[in-house]
């Protein structure tokens, strides 16, 4: 994986461009998970995805590992290069699995916590609450399902 500081900068950039209008219907966990995955997996290579899947499995995040690997592989197959489109495609795929599987929601919470993704989102909300406040509200609603 690339430098953590670089990944956090990339995640901040992704989330600062995030808007309710673009991602409505996907849920906060799906959007922030998609953005976090892209930030921490900058390469479009399947081998990089396999490395992340192994890493997550070693943390005991087996459901998340499988779901991310499948969704990221579909993203690679789509051949898109636009960051916002990548987030949207990943969020679209993750949203269905997140609603259906409580274990996945728990594992995503751990994953996002380990990378301070929610904290980064909170910092962005402070800077622009009118545009980005929905993201945190959606995350909390997803977790309480």
BELTA-V884779 format. One line per field, one symbol per residue. psi: psi as a letter, one per 40 degrees, with the letter a starting at -180 (. if undefined). Layout:
psi = ???
This chain:
psi = iihdddddddddddddehidddehediddddddddddddegeifidddddddddddddeegdddddddddddddddddfiehddddddddddddddddddhdddddddddddddefdddddddddddgdddeddddddddddde.
